[in-house]
Amino acid sequence: MTVNAPRQRSRTVAVGAAASRPCTLVVCRGCCCGNPRKYPADDHTWQLERLRAGAEASGGRFAVRTSDCLGPCDQANVVVVQPSGAGRRGGGQVTWIGFAMGDDCTEELIEWAAAGGPGIAQPSATLELQFVRPPREARARARARR
């Protein structure tokens, strides 16, 4: 009779595209984020154009994507910063930024992403003040308080 040894967990190693993936800014453009009716004082089109221009000027150090509603509508505009492959290997975590509007915030996002983003570079102190909990984590905390 053959006895199978217990499977050992191995550490996942990034290969291929995941290993060289750049830092990515996922910009919410769902029901509230980017909505000029909700936030008429902000130029949402300019913001997205500026982020994309920054990504192009970065020479591939970061990319910009848009997404439908990401969830925390009360903290619009939301941008999710995904670490690069190197950033993940450096311990970087996906970071949610809330209230991401205005020229200063847009420039700070570009600077952080171009410098490497999570796991590689530190965000500015003012950008850190805008970090928000992901919707799933926020819901879990609310349930725990009940």
Helices and strands as residue ranges (DSSP letters): H 17-20, E 23-28, H 44-57, E 62-67, G 73-75, E 79-82, H 85-89, E 95-97, H 103-114, H 125-128, E 131-132, H 135-145
